[in-house]
Amino acid sequence: MSYVITGNPGVGKHTISKKISKLLQMEIIDINKIAQDFELFEKNGETNDVDVVKLGEIIRKKFSRPVLFVGHLAPYVLSSDKIKKVIVLRKNPYDLISIYIERGYSKEKIRENLGGEALGIILHDAISQFGPEKTVQIDVSSHSVLQTIKKVMDALNGEIKTEEVDWLTTISEKNDLKEFFAY
């Protein structure tokens, strides 16, 4: 059975996955790289749309052995029956702003990603696809890479459960809803 590390852009999926793959002695499969290799991205303004049906088919045909999947598209392209545990990394949206600016994201793309993190969309979709018993949410906001690796390993070993994360209340209390959502 395979493992998954997912979450919004900028939460540290690839950094953590590299370390976890060494500890587990498992190959990392970058879902976005597969989409690129098979030219499944379609430019749509500033974003890239992905044919998740084709991507899911390719992944099912190509990877029957246990691997560590990494990518925010995991809930949309992986089958629950092949996955043992899903780790959803979460990060305070206020901490993500500087990461997105550094990456050169437009204001619209920043707002879209911050809103997705604030609402926990990837967590919701992971739970819907893989089930609450396989899905563990970890807040990486105030943790070092080493602390996060320990938490992820503990979660993969069933030693910790989902952490509580509520960015929406914080954003609302700071009266910043317009910064994170277009309305």
NORGI-V199286 format. One record per pair of residues at least 24 apart in sequence whose C-alpha atoms are under 8 Angstrom apart, sorted by the first residue. I is the first residue (numbers start at 1). J is the second residue. Records with the same first field share a line. If there is no record, write none. Layout:
I=J + J
//
This chain:
1=65 + 66 + 67 + 82 + 83 + 84
2=65 + 66 + 67 + 68 + 69 + 82 + 83 + 84 + 85
3=66 + 67 + 68 + 69 + 83 + 84 + 85 + 86 + 87
4=68 + 69 + 70 + 74 + 83 + 85 + 86 + 87
5=68 + 69 + 70 + 71 + 86 + 87 + 88 + 89
6=70 + 71 + 72 + 73 + 74 + 86 + 87 + 88 + 89 + 122
7=71 + 72 + 88 + 89 + 90 + 122 + 123
8=72 + 89 + 90 + 113 + 116 + 117 + 122
9=72 + 113
10=96 + 99 + 100
11=89 + 90 + 91 + 96 + 140
12=89
13=70 + 71 + 89
14=70
15=145
16=145 + 148 + 149
17=68 + 70
19=149
20=149 + 152 + 153
21=68
26=66 + 67 + 68
27=67 + 68
28=67 + 68 + 69 + 70
29=67 + 68 + 69 + 70
30=69 + 70 + 71
31=69 + 70 + 71 + 73 + 74
32=71 + 73
46=109
47=109
52=76 + 77
53=77
72=122
74=126
75=122 + 125 + 126 + 129 + 130
76=125 + 129
79=129 + 130
80=129 + 130 + 131
83=130
84=134
85=134 + 135 + 136 + 156
86=126 + 130 + 134 + 135 + 136
87=135 + 136 + 137 + 138 + 152 + 155 + 156
88=122 + 123 + 126 + 135 + 136 + 137 + 138
89=137 + 138 + 139 + 140
90=117 + 137 + 138 + 139 + 140 + 141 + 165
91=117 + 139 + 140 + 141
92=117 + 118 + 139 + 141 + 167
93=117 + 118 + 167
95=141
111=179 + 180 + 181 + 182
112=180 + 181
114=180
115=180 + 181
117=167
118=166 + 167 + 168 + 180
119=167 + 168
135=162
136=161 + 162 + 163
137=161 + 162 + 163 + 164
138=162 + 163
139=163 + 164 + 165
//
